[in-house]
Amino acid sequence: MNDYFPPTLMGHCPDQYTMRFTVGAHSARHVRRIVRSYLTEWELAGLTDAVELGVTELLANVVRHVPDRRCTLLLLRRADGSGVRVEVADGSPRRPCLADEVPDDAEGGRGLVLLDAVADKWGVGPGPGRGKTVWFECGDPAERCAGASPVLEAGDAR
């Protein structure tokens, strides 16, 4: 991660950012900083809290459930500029599922519940090899407040 330069230092900010890495103890903090930088450049800073939380939860799932902790993160701005799609792909075939109920004293199991609360939509699709890609999308918070409901696609987890 030492080769990251904020988009403002590189001139034009591309519409996507891809990162392949092994998730470590401080990875989520570094990735949140990168995500925040891109969202600010894309004039989508209103999405920062939701997208950072979603990214953090997906990376936590990689740490907890993927033996080699390797993943690829894709941050993609929508073509119309109204939001983002985030994908985290890994080599594990184990697909996440949304818990119906999580006991109050449980140490885990809330990540997808949180993701479901902050994302417009999310799902799981095929990934590299026998692995999977977990994705979510967040749009303009003003549109959500105005009563816009997410459009669910086949295969969505919600």
C-alpha positions in Angstrom: 0.0 0.0 0.0 3.0 2.3 0.0 2.5 3.2 -3.6 -0.9 4.9 -3.1 -1.1 8.5 -4.1 -4.3 10.5 -3.5 -6.1 11.2 -6.8 -5.6 15.0 -6.4 -1.9 14.5 -6.8 -2.3 12.5 -10.0 -4.5 14.9 -12.0 -7.7 13.4 -13.4 -9.3 11.0 -11.0 -10.2 7.7 -12.8 -13.7 6.3 -12.4 -12.5 3.1 -10.7 -9.8 1.9 -8.3 -8.6 -1.7 -8.0 -6.4 -3.1 -5.3 -5.1 -6.6 -4.8 -3.7 -7.4 -1.4 -3.5 -9.7 1.6 -5.7 -8.3 4.4 -3.7 -7.5 7.5 -4.3 -5.8 10.9 -4.3 -2.3 9.5 -5.7 -2.9 6.0 -9.2 -1.7 6.7 -7.9 1.7 8.0 -5.8 2.2 4.9 -8.5 1.2 2.5 -11.0 3.5 4.2 -8.6 6.4 3.7 -8.3 5.5 0.0 -12.1 5.1 -0.4 -12.6 8.5 1.4 -10.2 10.2 -1.0 -11.9 8.8 -4.1 -15.4 9.7 -2.9 -14.3 13.2 -2.1 -12.7 13.6 -5.6 -15.9 12.2 -7.2 -18.0 14.7 -5.2 -19.7 11.8 -3.4 -18.5 12.6 0.1 -22.0 12.1 1.4 -21.6 8.4 0.8 -18.4 8.1 2.9 -19.8 6.7 6.1 -21.9 4.0 4.4 -19.2 3.0 1.9 -16.5 2.9 4.6 -18.6 0.8 6.8 -19.5 -1.6 4.0 -15.8 -1.9 3.0 -14.8 -2.5 6.6 -17.3 -5.3 7.0 -16.4 -7.1 3.8 -12.7 -6.9 4.7 -13.5 -8.3 8.2 -15.2 -11.2 6.5 -12.1 -11.9 4.4 -10.0 -11.9 7.6 -12.4 -14.2 9.4 -13.4 -16.6 6.6 -10.7 -16.7 3.9 -7.6 -18.8 4.8 -5.0 -16.9 2.8 -6.7 -13.5 3.4 -6.1 -12.5 -0.2 -8.6 -10.4 -2.0 -9.2 -7.9 -4.7 -11.2 -4.7 -4.0 -12.8 -2.7 -6.8 -14.3 0.7 -6.2 -16.3 1.9 -9.2 -18.1 5.1 -9.8 -21.5 4.7 -11.5 -21.5 6.0 -15.1 -24.0 8.8 -14.2 -21.9 9.8 -11.2 -24.7 9.2 -8.7 -23.1 6.5 -6.6 -20.6 3.7 -6.3 -20.3 0.0 -6.5 -17.8 -1.8 -4.3 -16.7 -5.4 -5.0 -14.5 -7.6 -2.8 -13.4 -10.8 -4.5 -11.6 -13.7 -2.8 -10.7 -17.3 -3.5 -12.9 -18.9 -0.9 -16.0 -20.8 -2.1 -17.8 -20.1 1.2 -20.7 -17.8 0.5 -21.8 -15.3 3.1 -25.4 -15.3 4.3 -27.5 -12.8 6.2 -28.2 -13.9 9.8 -31.8 -13.9 10.8 -31.0 -13.2 14.4 -27.7 -12.6 16.2 -27.5 -13.2 20.0 -26.6 -10.1 22.0 -23.4 -11.7 23.3 -22.2 -13.0 19.9 -18.8 -11.8 18.8 -19.7 -11.9 15.1 -22.5 -12.3 12.6 -23.5 -8.6 12.4 -21.4 -7.6 9.3 -24.0 -8.4 6.6 -26.8 -7.0 8.8 -24.9 -3.7 8.9 -24.1 -3.9 5.2 -27.8 -4.5 4.5 -28.7 -1.4 6.5 -26.3 1.0 4.8 -26.3 -0.3 1.2 -28.9 0.3 -1.4 -28.4 -3.3 -2.6 -25.8 -6.0 -2.2 -25.2 -9.6 -3.4 -22.8 -12.4 -4.0 -21.6 -13.6 -7.4 -18.9 -15.8 -8.9 -15.3 -14.8 -8.2 -11.8 -15.9 -9.2 -11.4 -19.6 -9.5 -13.9 -21.3 -7.2 -14.2 -18.1 -5.2 -16.8 -15.4 -4.8 -17.3 -11.7 -5.2 -19.4 -9.9 -2.6 -20.6 -6.5 -3.8 -22.7 -3.6 -2.7 -24.0 -0.3 -4.2 -24.6 3.0 -2.5 -26.3 6.0 -4.3 -27.0 9.6 -3.5 -28.2 9.8 0.1 -30.6 12.6 -0.9 -32.4 10.3 -3.3 -32.8 7.6 -0.5 -34.2 10.2 1.8 -36.7 11.2 -0.9 -38.2 7.7 -0.8 -36.3 6.1 -3.6 -36.3 2.3 -3.2 -33.6 0.1 -4.4 -34.1 -2.0 -7.6 -33.5 -5.6 -6.7 -31.9 -7.8 -9.3 -31.9 -11.6 -9.6 -29.3 -13.1 -7.2 -29.4 -10.2 -4.8 -29.0 -11.2 -1.2 -31.6 -8.9 0.2 
